[in-house]
Amino acid sequence: MSIELSGKKVTVIGLGITGFYTALYLSSRKARVFVNDIKPEGRLNQEYVNRLKNLNIELKTGGYDERGILESDMIVISPGVPKDLSILKKAKKLNIPVIAEMELAYRMIKKPIIAITGTNGKSTVTSLIGHILKCAGIKVFVGGNIGRPLISYLVHDKSAIDIIVLEVSSYQLDGIEKFSPFISIILNITPDHLDRYTSFNEYVNSKLKIFKNQEKGSYVILNDDDSLLANAQPPSEARVLRYGVKRRQGRIAFIENRGNSSNSSIRVCFNKKELKFSLKNRSLLGLHNITNLMPAIISSLILDVDKRIIQDAINGFKGLPHRLEPVLEKNGILFIDDSKATNVDSTVKAINSINRPIILIAGGKDKGLDYRHLARMAKGKVKHAIFIGETALILAKEFKNLVSSETAQDMYEAVSKAYSKAEKGEAILLSPACSSFDMFRDYSHRGETFKDAIRRIFDDSKGPINPPA
């Protein structure tokens, strides 16, 4: 299944982190590498540019070099490259193979892969599975859409790794051909990225590609509470394991005593064993995060990880930054950073996870989503909303007559207005329901700007904020 690369001219389109590691790998395999990026050189990561130049890798920037690309033996693309790019259509007409980075890497890898996708929760579940396996002494590569791309595994020392845990986006799944994980996990599918896909159905089909090539001996883990996934039909060769909040026929994992916080647990029935995992000492907030624990537990049991190790790992897992992250409690007001909430469903789950009246900060770059559901469910839970960014006026229109709201020009103004409205016992929640690229580099930059605004309000410029205990 591997691809012969030595002596071949291979074009890499895009010099982000994925393109950079792809170029390094291809160079190590003695390919003649040509890297092309539409951005001018000054806007690219200079560390990447200098490293490629030191390796004598040809780099063209500031536009697509049609001649250079169409003289290639193969073209490798990153997930962010539009699939309908005209230069790629021309290449295909000339029978030049076009392959996605993840597909190329997969064909060169011999290790088993756990692949996680879904609209929300991918990074948390990917990190949690990696955390559990590391606690069990298993040597793990954690990457994909989180952290380092899969192909970076091939650049570094591969001998010490036992298994790969991979977060996979719909963009990455668009490019797969033979990709076949040992365990695939789909957490949920709700509307997102409708600025890239022609319809929600096209987006759904991208997500479902994750299990299309799975073979006998592999596993598919599905959230049975999601109606789309409840009706999904993975390949008959794979073993399908379903989970959900309530006990139902066909589910191997569910929550017991959900209303009793001191006695609630996850019960898993797997390979003729019934196991209970306490939720009493978990750090993750929200019902959706309890649900996210289930596929992580199931995956670990498939790999024969001891129950006590799984329980201790769950208790010790603190979650990831910018995902319902408690930032500071001051004067009885809790500040929460949920900047990773880049779609409506994620913000709805965040609001439902907080047992306080909420001052909501939302808005950002529009992805073609419908915000009416968010406005309806916010009524009675959100005391006041402050909107920023490209969608500020769109959100204000949807919230009108349901929740009082106003707009702000920047994050500092939004946090200042929120603090002026908040009272003791309430929460200020940044959960944008939109992507960040209208005002920020990414969701992480947006979250850090939120934290900086809190520092400015309390005149604390001495360093990081200490989160509430």
C-alpha positions in Angstrom: 0.0 0.0 0.0 3.0 2.3 0.4 3.9 4.8 -2.4 7.3 4.9 -4.2 8.6 8.5 -3.7 12.4 8.4 -4.5 13.2 10.5 -7.5 9.6 11.7 -8.0 8.7 15.3 -8.3 6.1 15.9 -5.6 4.3 19.2 -5.1 3.1 20.2 -1.7 0.3 22.9 -1.8 0.2 25.0 1.3 3.0 25.8 3.9 1.2 25.6 7.2 2.2 23.0 9.8 0.8 20.2 7.6 2.6 21.3 4.5 5.9 21.8 6.4 6.0 18.3 7.8 4.8 16.8 4.5 7.8 18.5 2.8 10.2 17.2 5.4 8.9 13.7 5.1 9.0 13.7 1.3 12.6 15.1 1.3 13.6 12.3 3.7 12.3 9.8 1.1 14.5 11.3 -1.6 11.6 12.9 -3.5 12.2 16.1 -5.5 10.0 18.4 -3.4 8.3 21.6 -4.7 6.3 23.6 -2.1 3.8 26.2 -3.4 1.7 28.6 -1.2 -0.6 31.4 -2.4 0.5 33.7 0.4 3.6 35.9 0.0 6.7 34.6 1.8 6.5 37.4 4.4 3.2 36.1 5.7 4.4 32.5 6.1 6.0 30.9 9.2 9.7 32.0 8.8 11.0 29.0 10.7 9.3 26.8 8.1 10.6 28.9 5.2 14.2 28.8 6.5 14.2 25.1 7.2 13.0 24.3 3.7 15.7 26.6 2.2 18.4 24.9 4.3 17.2 21.6 2.8 17.3 23.0 -0.7 13.6 22.4 -1.1 12.1 24.6 -3.9 9.6 27.1 -2.6 7.3 29.4 -4.6 5.0 31.8 -2.9 2.5 34.6 -3.7 0.2 32.6 -6.0 -0.2 29.2 -7.6 2.7 28.2 -9.9 0.7 26.4 -12.6 3.7 25.2 -14.6 5.5 23.9 -11.5 2.4 22.1 -10.2 1.4 20.6 -13.5 4.9 19.2 -14.1 4.6 17.0 -10.9 4.4 13.3 -10.6 2.1 13.7 -7.5 0.5 16.5 -5.6 -0.1 16.5 -1.8 -2.6 18.8 -0.3 -3.3 20.0 3.3 -6.9 19.9 4.8 -7.3 23.6 4.4 -6.8 23.6 0.6 -10.2 23.9 -1.2 -11.1 20.7 -2.9 -12.5 22.5 -5.9 -9.4 24.4 -6.6 -9.1 25.0 -10.4 -5.4 23.9 -10.5 -6.3 20.6 -8.9 -9.0 20.0 -11.5 -6.4 20.6 -14.3 -4.0 18.2 -12.6 -6.6 15.5 -12.4 -7.3 16.0 -16.1 -3.6 15.3 -16.8 -3.9 12.2 -14.6 -1.5 13.6 -12.0 -2.4 11.9 -8.7 -3.7 14.3 -6.0 -3.5 12.9 -2.5 -4.4 14.3 0.9 -1.6 14.5 3.6 -3.5 12.1 6.0 -4.0 9.5 3.2 -0.4 9.7 2.2 0.7 9.2 5.8 -1.7 6.4 6.4 -0.3 4.4 3.5 3.2 4.6 5.0 2.2 3.6 8.6 2.0 0.2 10.1 0.7 1.0 13.6 -3.0 0.7 14.6 -5.0 4.0 14.6 -7.9 5.2 16.8 -9.6 7.9 14.8 -12.0 10.4 16.4 -14.4 12.7 14.5 -17.6 14.6 15.2 -18.8 18.2 15.1 -18.0 18.9 18.8 -15.8 17.2 21.4 -13.1 15.7 19.1 -10.1 17.3 20.8 -11.3 16.5 24.3 -11.9 12.8 23.5 -8.7 12.5 21.5 -6.7 14.0 24.4 -8.5 11.9 27.0 -7.8 8.6 25.1 -4.2 9.6 24.8 -4.1 10.4 28.5 -5.6 7.1 29.5 -3.3 5.1 27.3 -0.2 6.9 28.5 -1.3 6.2 32.1 -1.4 2.6 31.2 2.2 2.7 29.9 1.2 2.5 26.3 3.4 4.6 24.0 1.1 6.9 22.0 1.2 9.4 19.2 -1.6 12.0 19.6 -2.2 14.3 16.7 -4.1 14.9 13.5 -6.4 17.9 13.6 -5.1 18.6 17.1 -1.4 19.4 17.5 0.8 17.8 15.0 -0.4 16.3 11.7 -0.3 12.6 11.2 2.6 12.8 8.7 4.9 14.3 11.4 4.9 10.9 13.0 6.8 9.6 10.0 9.4 12.4 10.4 10.3 11.6 14.0 11.4 8.4 15.7 8.6 5.9 15.0 10.0 2.8 16.8 8.8 3.8 20.2 5.1 4.2 19.4 2.5 1.4 20.0 -0.6 3.2 18.8 -1.8 6.4 17.1 -4.7 8.5 18.4 -5.9 10.8 15.8 -8.4 13.7 15.7 -9.9 13.8 12.2 -11.9 16.7 10.7 -14.4 16.6 7.9 -11.8 18.4 5.7 -9.4 15.5 6.3 -12.0 12.9 5.7 -12.8 14.5 2.3 -9.4 13.3 1.1 -9.4 9.7 2.2 -9.3 6.8 -0.2 -7.9 3.7 1.7 -7.7 5.1 5.3 -9.0 2.5 7.7 -8.6 2.9 11.4 -8.6 0.0 13.9 -11.1 2.0 16.0 -13.3 4.8 14.6 -15.4 7.1 16.8 -18.1 9.5 15.8 -19.2 11.7 18.6 -22.0 13.7 17.0 -23.0 15.4 13.8 -24.7 18.8 13.8 -24.6 21.7 11.3 -21.2 23.2 10.8 -18.8 24.4 8.0 -21.8 25.2 5.8 -19.6 27.9 4.3 -17.5 25.1 2.8 -20.1 22.4 2.0 -23.0 22.8 -0.4 -25.4 21.2 2.1 -25.6 19.7 5.5 -26.0 16.3 3.9 -22.6 16.7 2.1 -21.1 17.5 5.5 -22.7 14.4 7.1 -21.4 12.2 4.3 -17.9 13.5 4.9 -18.1 12.5 8.6 -19.4 9.0 7.8 -16.4 8.3 5.5 -14.4 7.6 8.6 -15.6 4.0 8.8 -16.1 3.2 5.1 -12.9 1.1 4.6 -12.9 -0.7 8.0 -12.3 -4.4 7.9 -12.9 -7.5 10.1 -11.5 -7.1 13.6 -12.0 -3.4 13.7 -14.4 -1.4 15.8 -16.9 1.5 15.2 -18.0 3.5 18.3 -21.1 5.6 17.8 -23.1 8.0 20.0 -26.6 6.5 19.9 -28.2 9.7 21.2 -27.4 11.4 17.9 -30.3 10.5 15.5 -28.0 10.5 12.4 -25.6 8.1 14.1 -28.3 5.9 15.5 -29.3 5.2 11.9 -25.8 5.0 10.5 -24.8 1.7 8.9 -21.1 1.0 9.2 -19.5 -1.9 7.2 -20.8 -5.3 8.3 -17.2 -6.5 8.9 -16.6 -4.0 11.7 -18.0 -4.5 15.3 -20.3 -1.6 16.1 -20.5 -0.4 19.7 -23.1 2.2 20.7 -23.4 4.4 23.8 -25.8 7.0 25.1 -27.0 8.9 28.2 -29.9 6.4 29.0 -29.9 2.6 29.2 -31.4 1.2 26.0 -31.2 -2.0 24.1 -28.1 -2.2 21.9 -26.1 0.3 24.0 -23.0 -1.0 25.8 -22.5 2.2 27.8 -24.8 4.6 29.6 -25.1 6.7 32.7 -26.6 5.4 36.0 -28.1 7.7 38.7 -27.6 10.8 36.6 -29.5 13.0 39.0 -27.3 12.0 42.0 -23.9 13.7 41.6 -22.4 11.7 44.5 -23.5 8.3 43.2 -23.7 8.8 39.4 -21.5 6.5 37.2 -21.0 5.2 33.7 -21.8 1.5 33.3 -20.1 -0.4 30.5 -21.1 -3.9 29.3 -18.3 -5.2 27.2 -17.0 -8.7 26.4 -19.4 -10.3 28.9 -18.2 -8.0 31.7 -20.1 -5.2 33.5 -17.9 -2.4 34.8 -18.8 0.8 36.7 -16.9 4.1 36.4 -17.6 6.7 39.1 -18.3 10.3 38.0 -17.9 11.7 41.5 -14.3 13.1 41.2 -14.3 14.1 37.5 -13.0 17.5 36.5 -14.9 18.0 33.2 -18.1 20.1 33.3 -21.4 19.3 31.6 -23.5 16.3 30.5 -21.9 16.4 27.1 -18.5 15.8 28.7 -19.8 12.9 30.7 -21.0 11.5 27.3 -17.5 12.2 25.9 -16.0 9.9 28.6 -17.9 6.9 27.2 -16.0 6.4 23.9 -12.7 7.0 25.7 -13.6 4.3 28.2 -14.8 1.9 25.5 -11.6 2.4 23.4 -9.4 1.8 26.4 -11.3 -1.4 27.3 -10.8 -2.7 23.7 -7.1 -2.3 24.3 -7.3 -4.2 27.6 -6.5 -1.2 29.8 -7.2 -2.1 33.5 -10.4 -0.5 35.0 -8.5 1.1 37.9 -6.1 2.8 35.5 -9.0 4.2 33.4 -10.8 5.4 36.5 -7.7 7.2 37.9 -7.0 8.7 34.5 -10.5 10.1 34.2 -10.3 11.6 37.6 -7.0 13.3 36.8 -7.9 14.6 33.4 -8.4 18.4 33.6 -9.7 19.1 30.1 -8.2 21.4 27.4 -7.9 25.2 27.4 -10.8 27.3 25.9 -13.3 24.5 26.4 -15.7 25.4 29.3 -12.5 26.5 31.1 -13.1 28.2 34.5 -10.8 31.2 34.3 -11.5 33.3 37.4 -14.1 33.7 40.2 -14.1 37.3 41.5 -16.7 39.0 43.6 -18.9 35.9 43.2 -18.8 36.1 39.4 -17.4 33.2 37.5 -15.6 33.8 34.2 -15.7 30.9 31.8 -13.7 30.6 28.5 -15.4 28.4 25.9 -13.8 30.0 22.9 -13.6 26.6 21.1 -17.4 26.7 20.8 -17.4 27.6 17.1 -20.9 26.4 16.2 -24.5 26.6 17.6 -24.6 23.1 19.1 -21.4 23.6 21.1 -22.7 26.9 22.6 -26.1 25.3 23.5 -24.3 22.5 25.4 -22.1 25.1 27.2 -25.2 27.1 28.3 -26.9 23.9 29.5 -23.8 22.9 31.5 -23.8 26.0 33.7 -26.1 26.1 36.8 -26.0 29.9 37.2 -27.6 32.9 35.4 -25.4 33.7 32.4 -24.1 36.8 30.7 -23.2 35.4 27.3 -20.5 36.8 25.0 -21.0 35.4 21.4 -20.4 36.2 17.8 -17.6 36.0 15.2 -17.2 34.9 11.6 -20.4 33.6 10.0 -20.3 30.0 8.8 -23.9 30.0 7.4 -25.4 28.6 10.6 -29.0 29.1 11.8 -28.9 30.9 15.2 -32.7 30.7 15.9 -32.4 27.5 18.0 -29.6 29.2 20.2 -31.8 32.2 20.8 -34.8 30.1 21.8 -33.0 27.9 24.2 -31.1 30.9 25.7 -34.4 32.3 27.0 -34.6 31.8 30.7 -30.9 30.7 31.0 -29.1 33.7 29.6 -29.8 36.9 31.5 -28.1 39.2 28.9 -26.0 38.7 25.8 -23.3 40.8 24.2 -22.4 40.2 20.6 -19.1 40.8 18.7 -17.7 40.3 15.3 -19.2 39.7 11.9 -22.4 38.1 13.2 -23.1 40.6 16.0 -26.2 42.2 14.2 -27.4 38.8 13.0 -27.4 37.4 16.5 -28.9 40.6 18.0 -31.8 40.2 15.5 -32.4 36.5 16.4 -32.3 37.3 20.2 -34.6 40.3 20.0 -37.8 39.8 22.1 -36.2 36.7 23.7 -33.1 37.8 25.6 -31.9 41.4 26.2 -28.7 42.0 24.2 -26.3 44.6 22.9 -23.2 44.7 20.7 -19.5 45.5 21.4 -16.7 46.6 19.1 -14.0 44.4 20.7 -13.4 41.8 23.3 -12.4 44.2 26.1 -15.6 46.2 25.6 -17.6 43.0 25.6 -16.1 41.8 28.9 -16.4 45.2 30.5 -20.1 45.4 29.5 -20.6 41.8 30.8 -19.0 42.6 34.1 -21.2 45.7 34.6 -24.3 43.5 34.1 -23.2 40.6 36.2 -24.1 40.0 39.9 -22.9 37.7 42.6 -23.7 34.1 41.8 -23.7 34.6 38.0 -21.4 33.6 35.2 -19.8 35.4 32.3 -19.5 32.9 29.5 -17.5 33.4 26.3 -19.1 30.8 24.0 -19.1 32.4 20.5 -21.1 29.9 18.3 -19.0 31.2 15.4 -15.4 30.8 14.1 -12.8 33.4 15.1 -11.2 34.5 11.9 -13.0 37.8 11.5 -11.1 39.3 14.5 -8.6 36.8 15.7 -5.9 34.4 14.4 -7.8 31.4 15.8 -10.1 30.3 18.7 -7.0 30.1 21.0 -6.1 33.7 20.3 -9.7 34.7 21.0 -9.7 32.9 24.3 -6.4 34.5 25.4 -7.8 37.9 24.4 -10.8 37.2 26.7 -8.4 36.4 29.5 -6.4 39.5 28.8 -9.5 41.6 29.0 -10.3 40.1 32.5 -6.8 41.0 33.6 -7.2 44.6 32.4 -10.5 44.9 34.2 -9.0 43.8 37.5 -5.7 45.5 36.8 -3.8 42.3 37.1 -0.9 42.4 34.7 1.5 40.2 36.7 0.9 37.0 34.9 -1.6 34.2 34.3 -4.9 34.2 36.0 -5.4 31.6 38.8 -8.5 29.6 38.0 -11.1 28.9 40.7 -10.5 25.9 42.9 
